[in-house]
Amino acid sequence: MDARRAMRSGEWDEGSLESLINTREGWIDPKIYTDETLYELELERIFSKSWLLLCHESHIKNPGDYLTTYMGNDSVVVARQKDGSIRAFLNQCSHRGMRLVRADQGQAWGFTCPYHGWAYDVSGRLVNIPHEGLYPVDVDKSQLSPLHARVATYKGLVFGTWDDAAPELHEYLGDARFYMDHMLDRSEAGTEAIGGIEKWIIKCNWKFAAEQFASDMYHVPFSHTSGILSGLPSDLDLSDVSIPREGYQFSSLAGGHGCGSYIAPGSANVIAGIMGPMVAEYYTQGRAAEAAAARLGQERASAINQHTTIFPNCSFLTGVNTVRAWHPKGPNEMEVWAFTVVDADAPEEVKEEFRRQSIRTFSAGGVFEQDDGENWVEIQRVLQGYKARQQRFLTKMGMGEINEDHPLYPGRISGVYSEEAARGFYGHWLRLMTDNSQS
């Protein structure tokens, strides 16, 4: 069954799914961004089996601290336990399915369903049923707790998965850990989240955002030049910030993760144009920069214009230090949850500058966020057209220029302007979508 017949029938088998992506020839069928049945299959085969970003550990510092977020489109409660561990469970009362916790975050030692009063402790364990004696004796509270997710952390970031068979988080991240450390391991003190979590809706498919953060430095000189120019210090102009051509792109050997970074000397001026001189100076001069170079090596510590996606929907920008989850809300809409991280031992004035500049640049109203959102929304609008949905998208850039034995960088390495990580992202998407072994 080809993709066109599958879309009409609402059924996708292995053959019709494989007709949507061709990483060897470098093209994508845009139906992957618009089809409702494909979206439901993504929830089943990708979001229920992958490790998904939940929050930063500092969002729930103390025992009893909790927040609500999403895994796919399922609401979950993430809570710090008395012993310091973290639990995550489905935000659904096991009696009649009512949303158990309606606050975004807070501190509590238990949760009571507002519908019928069933009560749960902070770990999600059912502890009380009103009028329990009216139930048969075989109603066992220990078997009626909400579904729990596996939880693991990596250098401050908290992830969860519903899949008991998924590899451990450390293995799942694989060679992407090397690149995550460019932001998360610059200081012995680690990182902390500042400024709360921003949330907004974009009328586009989640994969546009995740793919761009994995693979696309190509758009920067065209989509973002005006934003960089507006943020430059008065003693610099655009001639001082010619967009570098030197850099790399990483695609994970397995897992669909990807990132890229400029490494040319002018990249410090790029970050100055995005985040201002104080942040650029913090990253490139003084004790913090020296400490990062000692931990990571000078070249890795200089990766301050790095875009990264951890498959499927966790992305961040090193240097801007914005971290986000692209929560799917159907094939044509996503909800963005974004927060900023900083070195925990950074000076308070530097932390405040990160907070201010991240709001100015990559937030719901940020100058660069608007550029990206407009691109994604316009593509989604174009794909409302019947003929537009028949036109394949190209992912050929950088084909045949891949190095899997780079002396410094692990994974598949190509030039900074490449689409190798996009091919890796969609290749892994296809592998999961055609794996119905646990469906």
N, C-alpha and C positions, 0 to 999 in steps of 0.2 A: 504494500500500500504506500503510495507516495504521499508527500506532505499535503498536497492540495486535497486529495481524497480523504486523508485522515482528518483534516480540519473540517470538512463537510460532515463527516460521519461522527465526529467527536471521539474517535478512537485513535490511539497512538500505539503501534506495535514497534518492535525493535527496528524493523526496516524503515518505517516511515520516520522514526526519530532520527535515524542515522542519515536520512536525506536532508536534514536541516543544517548540518555542520560539516564542513570539509576542511580540516586543518592542513592537509597535504597540499591542496590547491589554493587555500586561503580565501574562503568565502563563508558567509552566514546567510541563512534564510531568515528574513526579518519577522517571520511569523512567530519566532521565539519570544518576541516582545509584545505580542498582541493576543495570543490565543488563550482563551479562558481554560480550556481543558489542559493545555500544557502547564499553565500556572498551578492548577490543582495537583498535577503530577509533580511539579517542583516542590510543593509543600510536603508531599509524601516521600519523595526519593532524595531530596536535597536538604531541606530544612529540618526534617525529622531525623536525619542521619549525620549531619555535620556538626562540628563544634562552632557555636555561635557566641559572639560577644554579648555579655550581659551588662558589665559595668566596670569601673575601676574599684580596686579594693578600698580606696579612701572614700568612696561614696557611702560605704557602710563600715565605718571605722570601729564602732563600739558594739558590744553585745546588745542585741535587740534592735539595732538599726536595720531597716529594710527599704527596698524600693521595688516598684513594679515595672516590668519591661516586657519585651516580646521575644519569643523564639518562633520564627516564622510569623504566623499571625495568631499564635497562642499567647495569651497573657500569662505571665509568670511572676511569682514573688521570689525575690532574692533577699536572704536575710542572714545576718551575722549571728552565730550561735554563742552560747555562754562560754564554750571552750575555744572560741576564736575561729572555728571553722565556718564555712559558708554553705548554706543549703539553698536550693532553688526548686520550686514546686508549682504545679499548674494552679493558676489563680481561679479556681473553680470549686465551689462546695460540692462534696461528693453525694449530697442528698438530692438536690434538684438542679444542680448546675449553675447556681447563682454566682456572680462575681464575688469572690470572698473579700478582697481588699480593693477599695476604690480610690485610696489616696496614692499619689505619685510616690511618696516616700515618707518615712517617719521613724519612730521608735516604738516598739510594742513588745510585750512578752506573750501575746496571743492574738488571735483574730477570731471574731465571731461573725458568722453569716447573718446579714441583716434580714434574711427571708424567714428562716425558721429557728435561728439561734444556735445552730451547730457550732461548736467551739473547737479551735485548733491552737496548738502551741506554736511558738515561733519557728519550730522546725517543720511545721506543716502536719504534725501528727494530730489526728482527731482525738480529743480528750473528753468531750462531753456532748451527749445528745439529750436535749430536753425531753422529758417524759419517756425516757429510755425503756421503762418497764412496759410500755404499750407495744414495743416491738417483740417479735419472736426471740427466744433465747439464743438462736443461732446467729443473730446479728452481732458481728464481732467488730468492735471499733478499730482494732488493729489492722483490719483488712479494708477499712473505708477511708483511709487518708488519700489526699489528692496525689496524682501522679508526680513522682519526683524525677528530676533530671540529674545526670552526673555533672559535677562541677569540678573545675580545675583552674589554676591561675598560672599566668606566665608574666613574671616581672611586673606585677601590679594589675594587669588586665585579667578580668574574670570571664571565663567561658563556660558554656553549658552545652550538653547534648542529651537528646532523648535516647540515643542508641547505645544499648549495653554492649554491642559488638564493635563499636567504634574504637580505633586505636587510642592509646593514651594521648593527651593533648600535646605533650612534648614530641611524640612521634608524628602526630597529625601536622604540626607546624613544620617539622622537618628542616630543610635548608633555609626556609624563610626566617628562622630564628636569628640567623646571622644579620639580617637586614632590620628586623624588629629592634635589635639591640642598639642600632644607631640612634634611636629615640629613647628607648626604655632603659639603657644601661650606660649612660654617659657619666653617671655619678654613683658612687658607692651608696649614697642615701636613697637611690631609686627615684621614683616619680610619685607625684600626687596630682589629683584632679582638682581644678579650681573653677569657680564661676558657675557651677550647676550644669544641668543638661538642657540644651536647647532642642526644641522639637518643632518640626514643620512638615507640611505636606507638599510634595512635588508630583504633578500629574504626568508621571512617566514610569517606565518599567525600571525595576531595581537594578537590572543588569547593566544599563547604560552607565550608571554611577560606579558600580563595582569594577566593570571593565576599564573605565577611564583611569581610576586610581591604580589599577594593576599595571596598565600598559601605556597610557597616552600622555607623553610629554609633547607630542606633535602639535597639540592644540595651543600650547602656552604662548608662542610668539604671535599667534593670530587672535585668540580669544581674550588674552589677558594683558596685552601691552598697555592699554589705557589705564588699567588698574595699577600696574607697576609704576607707570609714570606719575600717577597722582600721589603715590606714597613715597616718592623719592625725597631725600633730604634736599634742602635748597642748594647745597654745593655740588649736587650731581644732576645730570640730565640723562636723557635716554641713550646718548652716545656712550655713557659710562656703564650702561647695563645692556650691552648687546647680548642677546640670548646665546649662551654657549652652545656649541655643537658637540663638545666632548662630554662623554658620560657613558653610562651603561644602562641596560635593561636586564632584569633578572626574571626568569620564569622557572618555577620550581620543577624539579624532575618528576615529582608526583604531587598531586593535591590542588593544582589550579591557582596557587598563590603567585603573585608577581609584584615587581616594583621597578623603579627606575630613578636615576639621579644624575644631575650635572656634576662633573668633577673639575671643570675648568676653573682657573683662578677667578674669573669674573662672577662665579656663582655666589660669592659673598655679597656682591652688590645686588644680585637678584633678590636675596633674602632681605636686604636692606630696603629694597623697593616694595617688598610685600609686607614686612613686619616692622620696618623702621630701624634706625641706627642702633638703639639700645639693645634690641634682640640680636642684631647682626654682630655687634661688638661682644655680647655675652658668648655667642657661639664661636667666635673666631679669635678672641683675645682674652688674656687674663687667666686666673686660676681655674675657672670652670672649663675653659677650652683646653688648658694643659692637662687637666685631670681626664677629660674625655679622650684626648690623644694617647695618654698613658694606658687607658683601659682598652681602647679600640684600635689604636694605631692612627697616625695622622690622616691618612686618606679616608678611612672610615669615619673618623670624627668630623671630617669636612663634608660629609654627605648631608647637607642642610637644605637641600631642595628635593627631597626624596618623596615620591608618591608610592603608596603600598596598599595592596589588598590581600587580606587573608580570606581565602575562599570559605563561604560564598560572599558574605556581605559585611565584613569588618574592614574599614579602610582608615588610613591616617596619612598625614603629611608631616614629615620630619622637618623641623625648623619653624613651621607654623604650629606644630604640635596639636593640631586638631585631630581628634579620634571620633569616628562615627560608625553607626550601624545603619544600614539601609533596610528598613523593615518593609517587606512587601505587603501591599494592601490591594492585591488584584494585579492583573497584567498591565494596567494603565495607571497605576498610582503607587507611590511609596511614601513612607513616613521616615524622615531623617531624624536621628537622635545624635547629637554632637556634643562633645565636651573637650576641654583643653587640659593637657597634662604638662607639668613642668618638673624640672629637677627639684626634689623635695628640699634640698639645701640651697636653692637659689636665693639671692637676696629678695626681700619683699618687694622692692621697687621693680625688679625684673619680673617677678610673678605678676605684678599688677600690669606691667606693660604687655606681657603675653596675653593677659585677659582682655585688655583694651583692644589690642591689635587683632586678636582672633575674632572679636566681635565685628571690627571694622572690615575684615577681609573674608573670613569663612564662617559666616553665621547666616541666619535666615535673611538678614538684610545686608550681608557682606558684599563688597564690590566684586570679589572674585566668584563668590557663590552665585551671584546673579548671572554672571557670564555662563557658568556651567549649567545652571538650572534652565536658562533660556534655550541653550543648545538641546538639552535632553527633551524638554517639553515640545519644542518645535518638531523634533524628529517624531515624537509620539503622535503629534497632530498630523504630520504628513502620512504616517502609517494608517490613518483612518481610511485612506484611499485604497480602493481595490487594486489598481495597477501598482501603486507604490509598494504594496505588500508582496508583489511578485518580483521585485528587483533585489537581487542579491547584494549584500554589503561585502566590501573587500577587506581582507585582513592579510594582505600579501607583503606589507612593508618588512624589510629585513630578512626575508626568507633566504636561506642558503648562507647566512652570515652568523651562524651560531657556534659558540665555543662552549663545550662542556668540560673543559679542562683548564679553566682560567687560573692563573697562579694565586689570585687573591679572592675572587668572588665565586662562591659555590652555585650550583644550578646551571641552567642554560643561560648563557650570557650573549647579548647582542648589543648593538649600538643604542644610544639613548633614544633615537628616533626609529623605533621598530614596533612591530605588532606581535612579536614572539610571545609576550606574556598574555596578550589577548587570545592568541591561538591556544596557549596552554590553559587559560581560563575556560574557554568554550569547549576544549577537548575534554577537560575534567567534568564540566557540566554534562556533556553527552554521555560520558562513562557512567555517571550516577543515574542519569535519566533512563538509560537502557539496562540498568541493573535492577531487575525486579525480584531478586532472590529472596528478599525479606519483605516483600510487599504483602 
